[in-house]
Amino acid sequence: MMLDPIGRDEAREMARRELDKQVYQRDKPSWLERAWDDFSDWLHQLFNQAPNPESQGSGGGWASIAIIVVIALIAIALVVWLMWGRLNPRSRKDPLLEDEPSTALDHRDAAERHAAAGQWAEAIRERLRAIARDLEERAVLAARPGRTADELAAEAGEAVPELAGELAAGVRIFDDVWYGDRPGTAEGYARMTELDERLRAARPKPLEADDLSLAGAGDEGGPRW
């Protein structure tokens, strides 16, 4: 029995369906890789169009140089903007907790009031203060006046290593809001609240009595919280 010949259009459709199978798509670059390749090619063309310093150059060549300079300035500005909160020296000097006596509950209540009012920057700061005070109250960290947010992340990260990455990320949120001139957000506050809850659920080993410091104690000798 002779088979019916396959037409050109039918053969093309069968080939297309075959090539659409996942096995042929496995090594296909993602859209991000394709976009980066296109951008790299475009940038390479700009460099090729730039005039040689020893030549007179054309108007189009100098336009290419201007575009390259603008791209470089944008990239520098983006890096500075991303790093500003962490490069600001205030983030390494300003104490996180104030001198007035307070408890972790005080700071959590203040954080919730700010959040209810949509004051996300203040809510983020108060929640981070609650984290710091809670760790002091549980003797995970020594009560030390003047501790900065960066120092909190480093010290608490050593005491609770399984949450060291989350602590560093939480302090970055705080730094970006308070020292990087970025707006606080509900998402940032939610991440800080989750960090607070995870730290409260953690059970790190308390400091030994000899390591505890009651710096900032009141006149009667009790700890300031």
Backbone as a ProteinNet text record, in pm:
[ID]
protein_1_A
[PRIMARY]
MMLDPIGRDEAREMARRELDKQVYQRDKPSWLERAWDDFSDWLHQLFNQAPNPESQGSGGGWASIAIIVVIALIAIALVVWLMWGRLNPRSRKDPLLEDEPSTALDHRDAAERHAAAGQWAEAIRERLRAIARDLEERAVLAARPGRTADELAAEAGEAVPELAGELAAGVRIFDDVWYGDRPGTAEGYARMTELDERLRAARPKPLEADDLSLAGAGDEGGPRW
[TERTIARY]
85.7	0	88.9	65.4	145.8	88.8	179.4	137.6	116.8	21.4	-3	116.8	164.3	277.1	239.3	337.3	313.9	340.7	246.4	262.3	365.5	407.2	509.9	463	338.9	286.8	273.1	228.9	212.7	347.8	447	581.6	640.1	616	665.7	600.8	471	400.7	450.6	474.4	526	664.9	747.9	881.7	874.7	780.1	766.2	723.6	626.1	580.6	692.6	773.6	884.6	986.9	1018.3	1118.1	1065.9	932.8	875.1	883.1	920.9	928.7	1035.2	1013.1	1098.4	1244.5	1268.4	1405.8	1489.3	1423.4	1496.8	1506.9	1425.3	1424.8	1517.9	1576.7	1651.7	1768.6	1840.2	1959.5	1931.9	1807.7	1772.3	1792.9	1860.7	1885.8	1756	1756.2	1638.3	1623.2	1506.2	1482.9	1581.5	1623	1718.9	1856.1	1895.5	2022.7	2019.2	1904.2	1892.8	1896.9	1830.6	1832.1	1972.7	2045.4	2183	2273.1	2254.1	2333.6	2305.7	2177.5	2141.9	2203.9	2198.8	2257	2408.5	2472.4	2617.7	2656.3	2577.8	2606.5	2590.6	2485.2	2461.3	2574.3	2618.5	2727.7	2857.1	2878.9	2999.1	2998.3	2881.7	2871.1	2900.6	2855.5	2884.3	3034.1	3103.3	3248.2	3317.2	3266.3	3327.1	3305.5	3193.8	3163.6	3236	3290.3	3361	3484.7	3513.4	3627	3759.3	3858	3995.1	4048.1	4118.2	4169.6	4258.6	4324	4415.6	4346.5	4217.6	4144.5	4051	3999.1	3906.6	3772.2	3731.1	3606	3485.9	3374.9	3250.3	3154.1	3049.1	2948.6	2884.3	2858.9	2799.3	2889.7	3021.8	3115.9	3115.3	3114.7	3111.2	2978.5	2872.2	2743.4	2750.8	2824	2840.9	2915.2	3019.5	3093.7	3003.4	2918.7	2827.6	2732.1	2680.7	2588.9	2660.8	2785.3	2861.9	2885.7	2918.9	2941	2813.5	2699.4	2571.4	2542.2	2565.4	2542	2631.2	2758.4	2850.7	2805.9	2760.3	2713.9	2589.6	2499.2	2379.1	2416.6	2511.5	2554.7	2618	2702.4	2765.4	2660.5	2565.3	2460.1	2377.1	2350.4	2271.4	2345.4	2475.3	2554.9	2558.7	2579.3	2583.3	2449.7	2340.1	2207.1	2180.5	2224	2202.4	2284.9	2403.4	2494.4	2490.8	2417.1	2427.2	2394.8	2286.8	2249.9	2357	2431	2534.5	2667	2686.2	2809.9	2801.4	2679.5	2662.6	2725.6	2820.9	2887.4	2792.5	2678.9	2584	2532.4	2523.3	2473.1	2568.8	2694.1	2792.8	2818.2	2747.3	2772	2647	2532.9	2411.6	2366.3	2344.3	2293.4	2150.7	2118.8	1984.3	1884.1	1923.1	1833.9	1864.4	1760.4	1776.8	1808.4	1844.5	1885.6	1768	1646.1	1531.2	1500.3	1461	1424	1308.5	1314.1	1210.1	1215.2	1108.3	1102.5	1077.6	1097.5	1068.4	920.7	835.4	691.9	659.8	728.9	707.4	734.2	844.6	882.8	790.2	744.1	650.4	518.4	470.6	346.6	362.6	477.4	502.1	509.5	572.4	582	444.2	356.6	222	142.5	160.9	90.9	137.8	267.2	319.1	269.8	267.7	222.6	75.7	-5.2	-146.8	-167.5	-75.7	-84.4	-14.4	42.4	112.5	249.6	302.6	436.4	537.8	570.3	646.5	790.5	851.4	990.6	1001.6	912.9	913.8	880.5	788.1	749.7	867.8	943.1	1060.9	1164	1187.5	1286	1242.8	1116.8	1070.5	1073.3	1045.2	1049.6	1193.2	1289	1428.9	1473.3	1425.8	1455.3	1396.9	1276.9	1216.5	1303.1	1359.4	1448.1	1569.5	1631.1	1750.3	1718.7	1608.9	1573.9	1535.2	1465.9	1426.4	1549.2	1649.7	1771.8	1845.4	1838.2	1898.2	1819	1688.1	1604.7	1620.9	1645.7	1664.5	1810.6	1895.6	2037.9	2109.1	2054.3	2124.8	2237.6	2211.3	2312.1	2324.3	2443.6	2463.1	2399.3	2341.3	2282.6	2394.9	2410.7	2521.8	2470.6	2482.9	2441.2	2526	2465.6	2540.6	2552.8	2491.8	2501.4	2431.1	2499.5	2440.7	2366.4	2290.4	2217.5	2313.9	2423.5	2521.7	2584.6	2613.1	2669	2567.4	2440.7	2336.5	2334.9	2340.8	2338.6	2458.1	2575.2	2696.6	2690.7	2655.1	2654.7	2541.9	2422.8	2310.4	2331	2398.6	2427.1	2518	2608.9	2695.3	2617.5	2524.7	2446.7	2340.8	2283.9	2179.9	2224	2322.5	2380.4	2281.7	2178.7	2082.9	2000.3	2000.2	1926.6	2020.4	2148.7	2245.7	2214.3	2178.3	2146.7	2024.1	1920.6	1799.4	1824.1	1910.3	1944.6	2015.7	2111.1	2181.6	2085.8	1991.8	1895	1802.1	1761.3	1675.5	1743.8	1870.3	1944.8	1965.8	1980.2	1990.4	1862.6	1748.4	1621	1619.4	1659.5	1663.8	1760.9	1881.1	1980.9	1930	1866.9	1818.4	1711.9	1627.6	1520.1	1572.9	1657.6	1699.3	1822.6	1906.6	2030.2	2043.7	1958	1965	1854.7	1770.5	1663.2	1565	1543.6	1442.7	1315.7	1201.2	1076.3	1057.4	1003.8	965.8	843.4	830.4	719.4	655.3	532.8	464.3	538.1	593.9	669.4	793.7	864.2	981.6	945	834.5	791.1	749.5	683.9	642.6	764.4	870.1	992.4	1056.6	1052.6	1109.5	1026.3	895.8	808.3	832.1	847.3	875.5	1008.7	1108.8	1238.7	1224.2	1148.7	1126	1061.7	961.8	891.3	981.4	1063.7	1153.7	1261.2	1308.3	1406.4	1343.3	1218.7	1151.1	1129.2	1107.7	1087.6	1219.5	1330.3	1461.5	1498.3	1579.9	1621	1773.7	1841.1	1987.9	2032.4	2155.2	2209.6	2235.3	2183	2207.9	2355.8	2394.9	2531.6	2557	2683	2719.9	2710.7	2694.9	2678.5	2796.2	2916.1	3033.4	3034.5	2960.5	2959.2	2849.5	2757	2645.5	2691.3	2642.1	2674.9	2546.7	2543.7	2427.6	2455.7	2533.3	2560.9	2430.6	2417.1	2293.8	2195.9	2239.9	2150.5	2109.4	1994.8	1945.6	2019.2	1977.6	2043.2	2031.2	1925.4	1904.1	1973.1	2045.6	2124.2	2054.1	1926.9	1856.5	1886.2	1869.6	1890.5	1791.1	1826.4	1747.6	1617	1599.5	1468.9	1371.4
-118.7	0	123.2	212.2	333.8	441.8	511.8	619.3	746.8	827	954.3	1046	1111.4	1203.7	1319.6	1365.8	1477.5	1607.6	1698.1	1825.1	1913.1	2019.7	2108.7	2179.2	2229.5	2301.5	2207.7	2085.3	1988.9	1949.6	1934.1	1899.7	2013.3	2137.5	2252	2257.7	2230.9	2233.7	2122	2002.8	1891.8	1924.1	1987.8	2025	2129.5	2226.5	2329.6	2269.8	2175.9	2111.7	2031.3	1968.3	1889.9	1979.9	2093.6	2184.1	2256.5	2262.1	2326.3	2238.2	2113.1	2023.3	2071.6	2041.5	2092.3	2053.5	1935.8	1888.6	1982.2	2050.5	2142.2	2282.1	2309.9	2442.3	2451.7	2336.3	2330.3	2427.3	2432.7	2516.6	2653.9	2687.3	2816.9	2925.9	3035.9	3141	3205.7	3249.4	3315.3	3454.2	3516.2	3650.5	3750.3	3727.5	3818.6	3806.2	3682.6	3661.6	3721.7	3705.8	3763.4	3915.9	3974.2	4119.8	4170.5	4098.2	4138.9	4126.6	4020.5	4004.7	4118.5	4154.9	4264.7	4395.8	4418.5	4540.9	4542.3	4428.3	4419	4446.3	4390.5	4415.1	4562.6	4623.7	4766.3	4851.6	4817.2	4891.6	4871.5	4750.5	4723.4	4807.6	4820.4	4903	5049.7	5096.6	5234.9	5257.3	5163.3	5175.9	5174.9	5091.5	5085.3	5214	5282.3	5406.4	5526.9	5510.6	5622.4	5656.9	5786.7	5826	5797.2	5767.1	5750	5884.3	5890	6018.5	6089.2	6014.1	6075.1	6117.3	6081.7	6117.5	6232.6	6290	6401.9	6355.4	6234.3	6179.5	6241.3	6171.7	6220	6259.7	6327.4	6369.5	6250.6	6142.8	6023.3	5958	5962.5	5904	5975.2	6108.2	6183.9	6165.3	6144.8	6114.3	5982.1	5884.7	5755.7	5773.5	5858	5883.6	5946.7	6042.4	6107.6	6006.6	5913.1	5811.5	5721.1	5682.6	5597	5666.4	5795.4	5871.9	5877.6	5900.1	5905.8	5771.2	5661.4	5527.7	5505.3	5546.3	5528.8	5609.7	5733.1	5817.2	5757.8	5704.1	5641.1	5520.5	5440.1	5321.9	5362.5	5466.2	5513.2	5564.8	5643	5697	5585.4	5479.8	5367.6	5295.9	5273.8	5207.3	5292.1	5423	5512.2	5511.5	5514	5514.4	5384.9	5272	5143	5129.7	5190.7	5172.9	5287.2	5393.9	5513.3	5488.1	5412.2	5386.9	5313.4	5223.7	5146.1	5220.5	5319.7	5396	5517.9	5556.8	5674.4	5648.9	5732.9	5707.9	5711.9	5778.6	5782.9	5644.5	5555.7	5420.8	5342.4	5387.6	5319.6	5394.7	5507.5	5587.9	5610	5629.4	5661.1	5540.4	5558.5	5446.7	5413	5285.5	5241.6	5271.6	5244.9	5265.1	5397.5	5460.8	5586.6	5558.9	5665.2	5649.1	5623.3	5661.8	5645.1	5497.2	5459.3	5319.1	5276.8	5155.9	5105.7	4953.7	4893.8	4748.3	4713.5	4587.3	4542.1	4561.9	4539.6	4558	4703.3	4796.6	4939	4968.1	4915	4942.3	4871.8	4751.9	4682.9	4759.4	4807.3	4885	5012.5	5078.8	5200.6	5167.8	5054.4	5014.5	4990.7	4925	4898.8	5027.7	5123.6	5252.1	5324.6	5326	5390.8	5319.4	5185.8	5110.3	5137.9	5146	5174.9	5311.8	5405.4	5540.3	5551.2	5439.5	5442.5	5506.7	5520.7	5579.1	5464.6	5416.6	5293.6	5308.6	5421.9	5440.5	5431.9	5502.7	5500.1	5360.4	5292.9	5157.2	5061.7	5073.4	4988	5013.1	5140.1	5170.7	5114.2	5132.6	5083.6	4931.4	4864	4717.9	4669.2	4738.5	4699.4	4728.5	4836.4	4863.8	4755.7	4708.3	4599.4	4474.3	4446.5	4331.2	4346.4	4464.7	4488.2	4474.5	4535.6	4530.4	4389.9	4317.4	4180.4	4092.6	4107.1	4027.6	4064.1	4189.1	4228.6	4171.4	4178.5	4129.7	3979.1	3907.2	3762	3724.8	3826.1	3804.4	3735.4	3750.5	3699.9	3796.5	3926.3	4030.1	4106.8	4155.7	4239.7	4375.9	4433.8	4567.9	4669	4725.3	4816.8	4944.8	5059.1	5186.5	5217.3	5280.5	5323	5219.1	5102.7	4999.5	5048.2	5039.1	5080.3	4963.8	4995.2	4890.1	4790.3	4840.2	4750.1	4658.2	4712.6	4631.4	4529.3	4568.3	4473.6	4353.8	4380	4271.4	4179	4236.8	4154.8	4071.6	4133.9	4063.2	3960.5	4000.9	3907.6	3794.2	3823.9	3719.4	3612	3650.3	3551.6	3470.2	3537	3467.4	3376.5	3416.9	3337.6	3318.6	3234.7	3224.2	3181.2	3105	3060.4	3175.9	3290.6	3408.1	3524.6	3496.4	3603.5	3675.9	3599.8	3662.4	3750.4	3703.4	3782.5	3908.2	3898.2	4015.7	4120.8	4076.5	4170.1	4235	4156.7	4212.2	4312.1	4282.2	4374.2	4506.4	4500.7	4624.2	4702	4632.8	4703.9	4780.8	4720.1	4790.5	4917.2	4904.2	5019.3	5125.5	5084.4	5179.7	5252.3	5177.6	5239.5	5345	5317.6	5411.2	5533.4	5510.3	5620.2	5694.1	5628.3	5694.1	5698.8	5628.1	5627.1	5705.2	5775.1	5859.7	5781.5	5655.6	5579.1	5572.4	5565.8	5561.7	5426.6	5429.4	5304.6	5246.7	5116.3	5049.3	4946.7	4912.2	4807.8	4675.2	4648.6	4524.2	4520.8	4634.2	4640.6	4618.1	4676.6	4657.1	4512.2	4450.9	4311.3	4219.9	4248.7	4168.3	4187.7	4310.1	4336	4267	4268	4200.8	4050.4	3993.5	3850	3815.9	3902.1	3880.2	3883.9	3979.8	3989.7	3861.9	3812.3	3691.9	3568.6	3559.5	3443.5	3447.3	3566.5	3578	3543.9	3583.1	3551.7	3401	3333.8	3188.9	3113.7	3179.1	3113.7	3104.4	3006.6	2986.5	2977.1	3088.8	3086.3	3076	3031.1	3018.7	3157.4	3186.8	3318.2	3335.8	3460	3489.8	3442.4	3412.6	3380.6	3506.6	3488.6	3602.6	3699.1	3647.1	3734.3	3820.5	3776.8	3851.2	3956.4	3948.5	4043.4	4178.6	4280.9	4418.1	4491.1	4556.4	4636.2	4783.6	4808.8	4947.7	5017.5	5138.1	5211.5	5183.9	5118.1	5087.4	5216.6	5211.5	5327.3	5347.9	5449.8	5483.2	5372.5	5293.3	5188.1	5058.9	5059.8	4944	4845.4	4867.1	4774.4	4804.5	4707.3	4730.5	4831.6	4900.4	5012.8	4970.5	4840.9	4802	4772.2
0	0	0	-88.9	-99.6	-9.1	60.6	148.8	68.4	113.4	46.8	68.7	-34.9	-17.3	73.3	151.2	242.3	168.1	175.8	108.4	177.1	107.3	160	287.1	286.8	403.7	523.9	499.6	607.8	664.7	578.8	625.3	709.3	667.7	743.4	881.9	888	1016.7	1107.9	1053.1	1133.2	1187.7	1106.2	1151.5	1261.3	1247.5	1350.5	1482.8	1480.4	1602.8	1668	1586.7	1640.2	1709.6	1647.6	1704.4	1827.6	1843.1	1961.7	2085.2	2069.3	2184.3	2282.2	2411.7	2518.8	2501.2	2443.3	2431.8	2345.5	2248.3	2162.1	2222.5	2325.4	2386.9	2507.1	2547.4	2672.2	2673.7	2561.8	2555.2	2494.8	2474.8	2417.5	2521.5	2488.5	2588.5	2635.3	2761.2	2816.9	2755.8	2781.4	2726.8	2785.7	2913.1	2974.4	2907.9	2878.2	2809	2668.7	2599.5	2465.7	2472.3	2573	2586.8	2616.7	2701.9	2733.7	2611.1	2532.5	2410.8	2312.9	2299.8	2209.3	2257.4	2390.6	2444.7	2425.3	2446.6	2428.3	2283.5	2190.4	2048.7	2014.7	2067.6	2042.1	2098.7	2221.2	2282.5	2204.5	2156.9	2077.4	1949.6	1888.2	1768.3	1798.8	1915	1953	1966.1	2029.7	2044.8	1907.1	1817.8	1684.8	1605.9	1634.7	1564.4	1623.8	1745.4	1808.1	1726.1	1706.4	1623.1	1690	1607.3	1655.9	1702.7	1819.9	1868.4	1769.2	1678	1583.5	1454.8	1443.3	1322.5	1350.3	1244.4	1259.4	1315.2	1275.5	1328.1	1259.6	1266.9	1208	1317.3	1278.3	1376.9	1443.7	1363	1421.1	1523.3	1498.1	1592.2	1724.4	1718.7	1843.6	1916.4	1842	1905.7	1980.6	1923.1	1990.3	2122.5	2121.6	2244.8	2349.4	2305.9	2400	2462.4	2382	2433.6	2533.3	2502.1	2591.6	2724.9	2720.1	2843.4	2926.2	2860.8	2933.1	2999.3	2927.1	2984.3	3106	3095.3	3208.2	3328.9	3306	3416.8	3482.6	3400.8	3456.6	3541.7	3492.4	3568.3	3700.7	3699.6	3823.1	3920.6	3867.3	3953.8	4015.3	3938	3989.9	4101.5	4083.3	4187.2	4314.8	4298.9	4415.6	4487.6	4409	4469.6	4545.8	4489.5	4555.5	4682.8	4684.4	4796.7	4896.1	4867.5	4949.7	5096.3	5122.5	5261.3	5337.7	5268.5	5335.5	5342.6	5251.8	5254.5	5344.9	5381	5465.2	5602	5645.6	5774.3	5893.2	5879.6	5991.5	6026.3	5924.6	5951.6	6039.6	6050.8	6135.1	6265.2	6286.4	6406	6490.7	6427.4	6502.6	6584.3	6714	6795.2	6757.2	6762.5	6726	6835.9	6961.6	7075	7144.2	7191.5	7263	7410.2	7482.4	7621.9	7715.5	7673.6	7762.7	7784.7	7906.9	7933.1	7841.9	7792.5	7703.4	7703.4	7656	7642.7	7496.4	7464.3	7328	7295.9	7396.7	7375.7	7343.8	7411.3	7382	7234.6	7184.5	7045.7	6947.5	6981.3	6891.8	6883.8	6997.9	6997.9	6914.6	6930.1	6852	6702.8	6669.6	6529.2	6469.4	6544.5	6494.1	6477.7	6568	6553.1	6427.2	6405	6284.3	6158.8	6162.2	6045.8	6016.3	6120.8	6102.2	6038.6	6066	6009.3	5873.9	5826.5	5699	5706.1	5826.6	5845.4	5845.7	5727.4	5716.7	5761.6	5735.9	5778.8	5930.6	6000.2	6146.9	6198.5	6129.7	6172.4	6158.2	6050.7	6030.5	6139.1	6172.2	6276.6	6411.1	6446.8	6577.3	6584.5	6473.3	6476.1	6491.3	6429.4	6447.6	6590.8	6648.8	6789.7	6878.8	6844.5	6922.5	6916	6799.7	6784.7	6875.2	6872.3	6954	7102.2	7145.8	7287.7	7330.3	7245.7	7279.9	7300.7	7216.2	7231	7359.3	7399.8	7526.9	7644.7	7635.1	7744.9	7766.5	7661.9	7672.7	7696.6	7716.4	7744.7	7629.5	7507.8	7390	7354.1	7373	7357.6	7487.6	7515.6	7632.4	7606.3	7711.5	7700	7687.5	7569.6	7545.3	7481.3	7548.6	7488.1	7365.1	7268.4	7151.7	7042.4	7059.2	6955.8	6829.2	6716.2	6588.8	6524.9	6420.1	6349.6	6286	6229.8	6169.4	6274.1	6391.4	6498.9	6547.3	6550.7	6588.7	6494.6	6363.6	6266.1	6285.1	6309.8	6325.6	6453.6	6566	6694.1	6701.3	6656.8	6660.8	6559.9	6448	6350.2	6406.1	6495.3	6560	6663.1	6732.7	6835.6	6774.8	6660.7	6594	6448.1	6423.9	6288.6	6182.1	6219.6	6118.6	6062.4	6129.8	6082.8	6050.6	6035.1	6009	5877.9	5774.3	5646	5653.7	5724.8	5739.7	5823.2	5924.7	6005.3	5919.6	5839.3	5751.9	5653	5598.5	5503.8	5572.5	5696.5	5769.8	5798	5834.4	5860.1	5730.7	5618.7	5490.9	5460.6	5491.8	5473.2	5557.8	5684.2	5774.8	5722.9	5682.9	5632.8	5508.9	5417.8	5294.6	5324.4	5423.7	5456.5	5531.1	5631.6	5718.9	5670.7	5594.6	5550.7	5398.7	5327.9	5182	5115.4	5196.5	5142.2	5055.9	5088.9	5018.2	5102.3	5037.5	5115.4	5183.1	5304.4	5367.8	5298.9	5303.4	5235.2	5327.5	5294.5	5370.5	5358.1	5241.2	5221.7	5310.4	5318.7	5405.4	5550.5	5592.6	5731.3	5755.6	5657.1	5672	5687.4	5612.5	5625	5762.2	5812.9	5945.3	6053.9	6037.7	6134.7	6134	6015.1	6006	6072.4	6052.5	6117.4	6269.2	6320	6464.3	6516.5	6445.7	6491.6	6485.9	6384.8	6375	6483.6	6515.4	6623.3	6757.8	6777.9	6904.4	6917.8	6803.7	6807.6	6825.2	6789.9	6804.1	6951.6	6984.4	7122.3	7130.2	7104	7113.2	7258.2	7277	7411.2	7469.3	7590	7650.4	7684.1	7697.4	7737.6	7879.3	7908.8	8045.9	8131.9	8261.3	8351.9	8342.9	8324.6	8317.9	8192.9	8088.2	7963.6	7958.7	8050.2	8048.3	8098.2	8034.3	8074.6	8104.9	8218.4	8254.9	8227.5	8125.6	8090	8060.5	8111.2	8095	8206	8314.6	8425.2	8493.4	8559.2	8631	8761.4	8836.7	8962.8	9065.8	9053.8	9152.4	9113.9	9000.8	8965.2	8875.3	8840.6	8752.4	8608.4	8523	8380.2	8326.4	8220.2	8174.5	8109.6	8077.3	8024.3	8133.8
[MASK]
+++++++++++++++++++++++++++++++++++++++++++++++++++++++++++++++++++++++++++++++++++++++++++++++++++++++++++++++++++++++++++++++++++++++++++++++++++++++++++++++++++++++++++++++++++++++++++++++++++++++++++++++++++++++++++++++++

